[in-house]
Amino acid sequence: MKLALFDLDNTLLVGDSDFEWAQFLIEQRVLDREVYEARNVEFYEQYKAGTLDIHEFLDFQLKPLSRHPRSQLDAWHREFMEKRILPLIAPGALELINGHMLGGDLCVIITATNRFVTTPIARALGISNLIATEPEQKDGEFTGQVSGLPCFREGKIARLESWLDEHNLTWLSFLESWFYSDSLNDLPLLNRVTHPVAVDPDATLKGYAQKNAWPIISLR
């Protein structure tokens, strides 16, 4: 058996679904532009620079989920998918995914973005296995808090290993493993697989990939 792991934002998507979700809510006037837009951009720049405080960001990103019923959030998300996400699917993403699936590989999207935002995106990409940051829920509604360890940096390894254990698997279950990512934040997991692949990488990851003779590809 072989394992194929895919980052989502700026890898399979030509953009960041976390950032786009907040911008969508601002455009819908659900969030106040004056209050939220500058912070949204600031957090996105911190992420790209590798300086993001994930807990501070999740407090910003998950709190709005707690202010609206799940039915309304789902309705907004359907519109979000149609208007903002489907046009961002990278041109080469489905071909890459399908290649691994045809080879019988176990395909998993692993992302720091929360499960509410990413579940419909994973479905649109044809991948049923999703490891994401978990927003806390109570009686089917979001509390605005995070549940468990965020799926970010080293947390991606911990969350992946926990997921593998739940499926009676370990790293040793796989002859080979791939991880496709654009981001310096994913260096811990990229260094863990047998085939790290930099996809349209940021400058730091590109330099690291070149130094270590990792493949560099574009899905755009």
Beta strands, then each sheet from edge to edge (+ up, - down):
strand 1: 2-6
strand 2: 106-114
strand 3: 130-138
strand 4: 141-147
strand 5: 176-181
strand 6: 195-199
strand 7: 216-217
sheet 1: 4+ 3- 2- 1- 5- 6- 7-
end
